[in-house]
Each structure stands twice: as C-alpha cells, then as structure tokens.
Amino acid sequence: MDGLIDGYDLSKQDRAKIKQLSFDGWPVRQAWCDELDAVKETHDVNPLPAYDLDHSIIVPKDYERCLLGAIVEVQVTLIHYLIGKKGSTMVADVREMIVLQPPRELPPSPTKRSLISGPSSTTRKKQK
C-alpha cells in the first residue's frame, strides 16, 4: 500500500496528481502566490474534469499543452434560471472533457515560413 486518501488505496503517482488538483499544487505565477494563499480558507479549487487519450486526468499545469488545439468531446449540463418575472440566466457546467485527438504541432507562422523559404512569389521589377 502506497497510501490511503479518504479510504482509497492510492499509488504514489495518483497521490501526486491529487496534490496537483489542490491549492498546494495549483500552478500560479510567483507574483500571485500571496493572493492564492489568501483565498485557501474561503474558496475551493474546481479543476477541469479533463482526461487524455488514456482517460487519465489532465492536471492544471498541463491544460494548455494537452488541450490547446486538441479535438475533445465535451459534456456539459446547461441550466436555465428564471430570476423574477423578467430576468433569466444560463449556466454551462462542464461535466467532462475527453481528448479524442491530441494537438498537432502547429506550423510556423506565415512570416517565419517566408523568412525560411526566401522572398515571396511576387516578381521583382528588373533594374535597368
């Protein structure tokens, strides 16, 4: 047994992932560490329920690397609230995100491509 959390026997790797889903492991810039510490007692962390191709949880520090440009299946619950007689609001609650196709490596921007391949295809006027 590696360790018990809430009665579950978890591996060292699973415990490390759980820590990354808490305030203690939340990725934040150094300048915001004090602000994060200030809300620990009054707020809860609510990470995205995002899973990779192997159905393993994607931890917050990997959101951008794993999700930006990926094709994902997103399951949401839409809730409509009536507020008084004239007002209303809609809330979308992300229930689960599963990566179906990981992001592809993005090609270089057109500017970088042109610098590598040489001048554009426009013809230059011949000097007389």
N, C-alpha and C positions, 0 to 999 in steps of 0.2 A: 504494500500500500504506500503510495506516494503522499497522500494527504486527503483529509476529509474537509469538504466545504459544504455546509448545510446538509450533512448526512450523506453526501455523494463522495465516492472514492474517485479522486481525480489524479491524472498524471501530472508530472511537473510542467509539461507543455500546456496542458489545459489550465492549470493554476496561473501560469504566466499570462495566458490570454485573458483570463478573468480579471487579472490585475490591470491589464491594459484597457479594460472596459470600465474601470472605476476612475474616480478623481485622481488617484495616485499614479495611474499610468496614462492619463489623458495628455495627448500631445498639445502643448501650448508654448508660444514664444516666451522667452525669458522675461520679457517686459510685462507679461500678463500673469505671471506666477502668483503674485500677491493678490490679484483680483480673483483668481481661481480659488486660492486658499480662503478668501473671504466668503465665498458662497457655499463652501462644502457643507456647512451645518444647515443651510436653508434650501438647498437645491439637490436634485438627483441628476445623475448622468443618465441620458437616454440615447445610447448608441444606435446607429442604424442597424436593423436586422439584415445585414448584407452577407451573402455567402458566395464563396468562389466555386469553381468548377467541381471541386471535390466535396462541396457542401460544408466546408469549414468556414467558421465565422471570419469575416474580414475585420481586423482591428482598426481603430481610428487612424493610427499613423499610416496605414496602407490604403485608406479610402481613395485618395487621388490616384495613386499608382495603379490600383486594381479596377477602379470604376470609370475613370475618365476615358472616354472613347470605347468602352465595352458595350456589348449588347446584353441587356439584362431583362429579366422578367420581373416586373414589379407588381406586387399585390397590395392594393390599397383598400381601405374602408372609407367611403365618403359619408359624412354625417351632415345633415342639414338641421340647423337650429332656427326656430322662429323666435324672434325677440320682439315682444309686444305685438301690436297689430300690424305694423308696417315694416319692421326690420327683420332681417334674417342674415345668417352667415353660414358658410360651408367650411367644413374642416376635412382635410385628407390625411388620414393616418396610414403611414407606410407600415404594412404588416410584415413584408418580406421582400428582399431583393436577391435574386439569384443570377449570377453571371452565366450567360449562355455561351458567349464568345468573348474571350479576353480582348483587351485593347490591342490594336495593331500599333507597331511603331510608326509614328507619324513621319511622313516625308518632310524633308526640309522645306522651308517657306519658298515661294517663287523667287524672292530676292536672293536667298542663299543659293538656290539652284542656278540662277543666272550667273552668279559670280563664279561658280564652279565650272559651268559649261561654256562660258565665254559670252561674247556680245549676243544680243537678241537677234532674231532672224531679219530684222529690218535692214534694208540695204543702206550703205553709206554713199553719199554723193562722192563721186571721184573728183579729186582736186586737179585743177588744170595747171 
